[in-house]
Amino acid sequence: MERNPFLTQVISQVEHTQRIAPNASGHVAAFVTPEHTYKNAGAVLAALQPEVPVHLFRPQELRQSVTHFLSAFDEGLGGLSMYAVKSNPDAQVIAQMWQLGVRAFDVASLNEIKLVRSVCPQAMLAFMHPVKSPMAIRAAYFDYGVRTFVLDCVEELEKILAATDNALDLCLVVRLGLKKGNAKIDLSAKFGAYPPEAVHLLKLANVSAPEIGVSFHVGSQCEDPQAYARAIGIAADIVAQAEIELDVLDVGGGFPARYPGMTPPDLGKYMDVIATEYAKYPVLQTAKLWAEPGRGLVANSGSVLTRVELRKGQNLYLNDGTYGSLFDAGSACEWRFPVRVWRDGKVLKGTKTAFSFYGPTCDSLDAMKGPFMLPDTLQTGDWIEVGQLGAYGRTMRTDFNGFGDVLEAQVADKAFK
Ligand SMILES: Cc1ncc(COP(=O)(O)O)c(C=O)c1O
């Protein structure tokens, strides 16, 4: 996939800055601040007169959710938050994470490893994709200082050991399988070891590495804190059966954002459940607590502006769609994203009616049935802002049908949610 030109520019700036000016604080290699912060989407449209979708970034919102999470998990529970880079791999987001105190990153690929290293060279990186290529493992270990690797089968363990030349300083994390839960996005189908294999794997990992962990993922946008309780109980049971001393209990991601119409419990409730369950099991007491939050940290910090190329009755043909940054807003998620219309620098008011969205490609799957409630006076040429797309928005973008181009802008107004 071709890289977003803005991201390429940011990364090259970061690399350039890193080469010529090692940071004074010894922390962030470079923090790239965009040249201008606009008041809101209306000001962006007036200034840029864009012909392609625009991704809006709100650093103040990122700051709020990250500091909230860090104070709850890292300070409150003594845990370590590892930002799940896949949810938004924007170099600015990564740099800001580091500035706000995030010291560890959950990475899924060698490219994510390179990206994080280029922005914050001292970060701890955990390679949390259960299926990795030998080349990626080798480069991660020897070239990028990665020591933490996840696995969910014996073959992957063998691969990690071989690719690292039987390294003696690994932290091996066994990803546990969970039954399909009630999270909005199920992640149980693809990865994870179940007992008795999980027990066997833990024993094997224990003789292969000085640090051993277990991890799980309760599913993304998990509105039920008890899902963490159940998963921690399963983890404790497996660790007890394996009779090992556990170093890491990684409770994964899944912490929800508050999309319209959804009222997940406050983050504090999740923390209470995790703390209570963790304290309950003697076999977990040797373990540090880790988490891999993605969506909950970044969702509110981004929105997308997309233009109505044609209004055909109640159907709107947009210049962004499910092959672009509206993948989640279209087919993948069962919830609604907030929408509003911008015209002449202002939000369009008026009686609302239900619209369906169609993306720009020729594929019939490139459709979002909504209903999206927007003013009935909406016309071809208006711009629609889709909010809460800081997570799994720009990162899902493809160049299918040649529609991959986007612009980026930073805005100062509150999150649109
Ligand atoms: C291994 C892993 N960790 C963390 C995350 C982030 O999850 P979320 O965005 O739900 O917090 C994901 C998402 O797919 C994942 O696969």
The ligand as an SDF file (V2000), in Angstrom:
LIG
                    3D

 16 16  0  0  0  0  0  0  0  0999 V2000
   -2.9010   -7.6990   19.8450 C   0  0  0  0  0  0  0  0  0  0  0  0
   -3.7400   -6.4630   19.9290 C   0  0  0  0  0  0  0  0  0  0  0  0
   -3.5070   -5.6030   20.9340 N   0  0  0  0  0  0  0  0  0  0  0  0
   -4.2030   -4.4570   21.0640 C   0  0  0  0  0  0  0  0  0  0  0  0
   -5.1690   -4.1140   20.1400 C   0  0  0  0  0  0  0  0  0  0  0  0
   -5.9030   -2.8150   20.3200 C   0  0  0  0  0  0  0  0  0  0  0  0
   -7.2130   -3.0590   20.6770 O   0  0  0  0  0  0  0  0  0  0  0  0
   -8.2340   -1.8650   20.9470 P   0  0  0  0  0  0  0  0  0  0  0  0
   -8.0970   -0.9130   19.8340 O   0  0  0  0  0  0  0  0  0  0  0  0
   -9.5420   -2.5390   21.0200 O   0  0  0  0  0  0  0  0  0  0  0  0
   -7.8410   -1.2640   22.2720 O   0  0  0  0  0  0  0  0  0  0  0  0
   -5.4690   -4.9950   19.0870 C   0  0  0  0  0  0  0  0  0  0  0  0
   -6.5100   -4.6670   18.1120 C   0  0  0  0  0  0  0  0  0  0  0  0
   -6.7710   -5.3600   17.1680 O   0  0  0  0  0  0  0  0  0  0  0  0
   -4.7230   -6.1990   18.9770 C   0  0  0  0  0  0  0  0  0  0  0  0
   -4.9420   -7.0540   17.9770 O   0  0  0  0  0  0  0  0  0  0  0  0
  1  2  1  0
  2  3  1  0
  2 15  2  0
  3  4  2  0
  4  5  1  0
  5  6  1  0
  5 12  2  0
  6  7  1  0
  7  8  1  0
  8  9  2  0
  8 10  1  0
  8 11  1  0
 12 13  1  0
 12 15  1  0
 13 14  2  0
 15 16  1  0
M  END
$$$$
